[in-house]
Amino acid sequence: MQEFDTIRPYSDEETGPAIHRLVNDHEFLNTVGRFKSPALARWAPAILRVFTRRWLLKRFGHFARVDDLQAGLSGYVGELIANTTSRVTTSGIESLSKQGAYLFISNHRDIVFDPMVVNYLLFRNDLRTTRIAIGDNLLANRVFAEMMRLNKSFIVRRDMTSPREMRDAYITLSGFINHSILNNENIWIAQREGRAKDGLDFTDPAIIKMFYMSCKKNGLSFAEAMNKLRIVPVSISYEYDPCDGDKARELETKARAGSYKKAEGEDTEQIMKGLTGFKGHVHVHFGAPITDAPESAKDLAAGIDREVHANYHLHASNLVAYEMRGLHQQGINGLEAVRNSVVTAQNLSAEDVEVARTEMERRLEACDPAIRPYLLDMYANPVQTALDAHTLRNVPD
C-alpha cells in the first residue's frame, strides 16, 4: 500500500512503536490523566504522568496488532458511551453480512463520537470495524493525529490550492477506499465535509464522484463501481448534542458577519466536549446495502439522503423543537400528527414530551437570544427532512 502511505492508517507493524511514542508523550499522558483523576491532574501533574504511563503500559503496551488494540479498548469505549448517553440502540445491523466489506456513508453530528458509536456497534455484533475518514484539519493536534491513525483513521486532504493537486489527492483517496473494500476493510465516511451544524443532512455529490475517480481506467460504469462498494446509508440520531450551543453560535456569526474563524484549539475542545458531554438516547440505523445504484452521482446522493432521512429515529427533543419553530407544513398540525408520520426512537409519552420541552427551554435560556433560532433549527430540521422523505416514499412511481 505504498501509494497510500500519505493518507493510510497505521499498519500492524507500526502499532507497537506508535503506542510507545504515545505513552512517552507528556501531552498525551496529561490528557489521559485528566480523564482518570482531574484533581490530581491539577495539583500534581508530574506524579500523575508517572502513574498514568505505568497504567497505559500495563494495559496496552503489549499490543502489536490494530484489531487487538481495538478489542482491548472496547471496554473503555463502552464505559465512555454508557457514561455519556442514557442508552444506545440500533436497527438494521442484523441484515449486514460478515462476508465482504461495506462503505458506510453517515450523517455527521460529532467529530469523533459518530464513527466511534458505529464501530462500537459493529464490534458488539461481531462485524469488522471501519477505517475512518477524517479531515486533515484535525491533524493539527499531534497527539490526536497519532491516536486517530492508530484507530484505523485515514486522511482526507482539505488544504489543496490547485485543481491538479485536488484531482491527484481525490484519485489517491478514491483508490484507497476502493482498495480497502476489495480487501474486506469496511470504510466510514461522512456524507459531506464537516458536521451538519444546522441538522440538514445532505450528501455532497462530489464525494460520490470521488469514489469513482480511480475506477474509470478499469472500464467500469459508474453504477457498476458503486455497486461493488456496497454502500450502506447510516442514520445517527442524538437526543441531545453537547456542542449545540457552539454550533448555533457559529451559524449565527456566519449569518451576521458572513464568515466564522475558528479559534486555535477549537476543534480539539469540541472533540472533548462531544466525547464527554451528555447525549441522551442515541440511535444508529444501518440501511440496506445499495446494489442497484443509478448512473448519476447526483441521483445516488439523493437516494442516500432519502434513506438517511426516512430512517432517523427521532426523539422528543426533535419534536418539541419542531413545534417551537412552528414548522408545520404540508397540512401537518400538532405533535401527534407528526409522530404518526415519522419514526421515533421510542413510544413517546406525554411526560417524555414535557421533559424534553423543559430541557429545551433550559438550553435556550442558557444561550444568547440571537442564537436561539439556530439551536432550535438543528433539532427541528431532521423532523422536516424525515417528513419529506416519507412523503417521497409514498408517491407512486
Buried (B, 14 or more C-beta within 10 A) or exposed (E): EEEBEEBBBBEEEBBBEBBBEBBEBEEBBBBBBBBEBEEBBEEBBEEBBEBBBEBBBEEBEEBEEBBBBBEEBBEEBBEBBEEBBEEBBBBBBEEBEEEBBBBBBBBBBBBBBBBBBBBBBBBEEEBBBBBBBBBBBBBEBEBBBBBBBBBBBBBBBEEBEEEEEEEEBBBBBBBBBBBBBEEEBBBBBBBBEEBBBBBBBBBBBEBBBBBBBBBEEEEBEBBBBBBBBBBBBBBBBBBBBBBBBBBBBBBBBEEEEEEEEEEEEEBBBBBBBBBEBEBBBBBBBBBEBBEEBBEBBEBBBBBBBBBBBBBBBBBBBBBBBBBBBEBBEEEBEEBEEBBEBBBBBBEBEEEBBEBBBEBBEEBBEEBEEEBBBBBBBBBBBBBBBBBBBBEEEEEEE
